């Protein structure tokens, strides 16, 4: 399947996540990206296979790629997948 995420769609999703759900992005980095010491994170890009984050710890800033458990069909699928992932991350980080 070709990547159905144009740069405009990726930019829109990233801007929304960074502006309104920064705490969720930190959870993604900690739980799915293995950055247990993350104190901040930004979503840089999203595509059908995964998302690219820039993750900050006390000592460094590192790019992290998180691969989705399935190939996303469209932005609606991305929306539901990101919600499901944050719910799962919250359960796992307790």
C-alpha positions as CSV (number, residue, x, y, z in Angstrom):
1,X,0.0,0.0,0.0
2,X,1.3,3.5,-0.8
3,X,1.7,6.0,1.9
4,X,-1.6,7.8,2.1
5,X,-0.2,10.5,4.4
6,X,0.8,13.6,2.5
7,X,3.1,16.1,4.2
8,X,0.0,18.3,4.8
9,X,-1.8,15.5,6.7
10,X,1.3,14.7,8.7
11,X,1.8,18.3,9.5
12,X,-1.8,18.8,10.6
13,X,-1.7,15.7,12.8
14,X,1.6,16.6,14.3
15,X,0.6,20.2,15.0
16,X,-2.6,19.0,16.8
17,X,-0.8,16.4,18.8
18,X,2.0,18.8,19.8
19,X,-0.4,21.6,20.7
20,X,-3.1,19.7,22.4
21,X,-1.7,16.3,23.5
22,X,2.0,16.8,24.5
23,X,1.5,14.5,27.5
24,X,0.4,11.7,25.2
25,X,3.5,12.1,23.0
26,X,5.7,11.7,26.1
27,X,3.8,8.5,27.0
28,X,4.4,7.2,23.5
29,X,8.1,7.9,23.9
30,X,8.3,6.2,27.3
31,X,6.2,3.1,26.6
32,X,6.6,2.4,22.9
33,X,9.9,4.1,22.2
34,X,11.8,2.8,25.2
35,X,12.7,6.3,26.4
36,X,11.7,5.8,30.1
37,X,13.4,9.0,31.1
38,X,11.6,11.2,28.6
39,X,10.6,14.6,30.1
40,X,9.3,16.1,26.8
41,X,8.6,15.0,23.3
42,X,7.4,16.3,20.0
43,X,5.8,14.5,17.1
44,X,7.9,15.4,14.0
45,X,6.2,13.2,11.4
46,X,3.6,10.5,11.0
47,X,3.1,8.1,8.1
48,X,1.2,4.9,7.5
49,X,3.9,2.8,9.2
50,X,4.8,4.9,12.3
51,X,5.7,8.2,13.8
52,X,8.9,10.0,14.3
53,X,9.4,11.8,17.7
54,X,12.1,14.1,19.0
55,X,12.4,13.1,22.7
56,X,14.1,15.1,25.4
57,X,15.6,13.6,28.6
58,X,17.6,15.4,31.3
59,X,20.8,14.9,29.3
60,X,20.0,14.8,25.6
61,X,17.5,15.1,22.8
62,X,17.1,12.0,20.6
63,X,15.0,11.1,17.6
64,X,12.9,8.0,18.0
65,X,10.8,6.0,15.5
66,X,7.7,4.2,16.8
67,X,6.3,1.7,14.4
68,X,2.5,1.0,14.4
69,X,1.1,-2.5,14.9
70,X,-0.6,-2.2,11.5
71,X,-0.4,0.0,8.4
72,X,-2.7,3.0,8.8
73,X,-5.3,3.4,6.1
74,X,-5.9,7.2,6.5
75,X,-6.0,10.0,9.0
76,X,-9.2,8.6,10.6
77,X,-7.3,5.4,11.3
78,X,-4.4,7.4,12.6
79,X,-6.8,9.2,15.0
80,X,-8.2,6.0,16.4
81,X,-4.8,4.3,16.6
82,X,-3.2,7.2,18.5
83,X,-6.1,7.2,21.0
84,X,-5.8,3.4,21.4
85,X,-2.1,3.7,21.9
86,X,-2.4,6.4,24.6
87,X,-5.0,4.3,26.5
88,X,-2.6,1.3,26.3
89,X,0.3,3.4,27.4
90,X,-1.6,4.8,30.4
91,X,-2.4,1.2,31.5
92,X,1.2,0.1,31.0
93,X,2.8,3.1,32.8
94,X,0.9,2.7,36.0
